[in-house]
Amino acid sequence: MILASSTVCFAALPRLEDKGTTKQLIVDEKPHLMLAGELHNSAASGIRYMRRMWPHLKDLGLNTVIAPVSWELVEPQEGQFDFVFVDEMIELARGHDQRLVVLWFGSWKNGVSSYCPGWVLSDTKRFARAKGSSNQNTKDVLSTLSKANLQADSNAFARLMRHLKQVDDRAHTVVLVQVENEVGIKPEMRDLSNEANAAFTKPVPRTLMDYLVAHKDELHPVLLERWGKSEFATEGTWGQVFGDGAGAEEVFSVWYYARYIDQVAAAGQREYALPMYVNAWLASKPGTYPSGGPVAHMHDVWRAASSHLEFFAPDIYVGEFKEVCARYTRAGNPLLVPEASIDDQAAARAYWVIAQHQGLGFACFGIESISTDHPLVETYGILSQLASTVTEVQGTGRMIGIYRQGNEENPEPMRVGDYQVRVRYETRLPSQHPPVGGLVIQTADDTFVVAGYGFGCQFRAVTAGPPSTKIESVELGEFDDQGRWIHELWLNGDETGANNWARIPPFSRNSFLGVDRQLILRVRVFRHD
């Protein structure tokens, strides 16, 4: 099936654009906030399955679907291309008023080469593999040093991007492309083949050394420490510059993965210049994560090696969610979380990414598995109502996110525009720590939107003027499709502590305000002597 592109023509392609202190994804000249979900790896490999599944994705409130495209399916025979599943995805997304992020499962997926075509996998002489440490065993990982591997992957990816341009260059259904998936090698820190061993004893590329010298004051502390072992040598082999051992081997792996993937991305962008990114299997102990991927302490090496990738995205399945988000907003990197756990914290994490970090979007993996009563669905409903407000204030300092991670105590007061906001986590009982998530936005001089669940807010002006701040009114309501406020209740007395707190109770079946319900409040304050 060949799709016809939309008859409505927009000159500009989707792109990332600076907005204050952050970046936004611009689609058809408007900011696009990705309320997304990532499909299971095989979900986009069958037309009947996709057609049955897609209405459910719409019911979940997704405005963006993150979906794999596998090399083995688009080029089953060398030089013979089949985009039937790609076309079906695009048609279904268009029919449900959604955008797509395409994940290119090319040379690597989760550190191995399991989505390559059979004609690549079966020809180990032409398409060289990395070698491991156990008697130099051949691994199920294509080598980053093989020109044949790079050329084959680049050719296939370029054909995919050419096809996307043919069928989608006017409709802009596809807005982002992820190139490869969670790349790297493990448990070794680098390829141990003869070719890689020879490359490891050669001088560090001049491009990398020049970048490190030019950005020395901005480098990640881990990379700076490794370079410091040589007293910041500006030439030498990998071991001489970064110290013998695992540290130097990881820098070596990162350079070759980043150079390879950047060249694949460049081949695709020559056909159709959509914004592209890479994702990371997060770092823990050496040997337990793929060495070579865009983990936070290696972002500087990725920047030196790649010019066709817009940003680096973390796949977060660890408990330190806030800490990871902070690491991935360093040095102007915009935050997109394309994969996260589906659990009772997912809804709160979405608020944290989008509001606290002014993020591009949030997604859980295996999104089609959740039901419509999952808290994330209601969160997406609220964020959909607030999308234009959120994108208007992103990068301005007038929005914060709220997320209680584990058993955290109440946070320190946070600045929101002209005010300091004190947040208090609500609990049903002192011993309980229910999920808490939401946002606070200053929408006018004296007005705030407070949304989410499980917390309360107080406001104190911090700019010149009368010293005291008081809540004038708290309204419960929602915004309609035109962005108009629909009043439901005035809240006072017991619900606001005599107009001292704007409160959204935790989920409770005994709540006056509803059963397991997230809320939007409009809060007005006034100042006095």
Buried (B, 14 or more C-beta within 10 A) or exposed (E): EEBEBBEEEBEEBBBBEEBEEBBBBBBBEEBBBBBBBBBBBEBBBEBEEBEEBBEBBBEBBBBBBBBBBBBBBBBEEEEEBEBEBBBBBBBBBBEBEBBBBBBBBBBBBBBBBBBBBEBBBEEEEEBBBBBBEEEEEEBBBBBBBBEBBBEBBBBBBBBBBBBBBBBBBBBBBBBBBBBBBBBBBBBBBBBBBEBBEEBBEEEBBEEBBEBBEEEEEEBBEBBBBBBBBBEEBEEEBBBBBBBEEBBBBBBBBBBBBBBBBBBBBBBBBEBBBBBBBBBBBBBEEBEEBBBBBBBBBBBBBBBBBBEBBBBBBBBBBEEEBBEBBBBBBBEEBBBBBBBBBBBEBBBBBBBBBBBBBBBBBBBBBBBBBBEEEBBBBBBBBBBBBBBBBBBBBBBBBBBBBBBBBEEEEEBEBBEBBBBBBBBBBBBBEEEEBBBBBBBBBBBEEBBBBBBBBBBBBBBBBBEEEEEEBEBEBBBBBBBEEEEEEEEEBEBEEEBBBEBEBBBBBBBBEEBEBEEEEBBBBBBBBEBEE
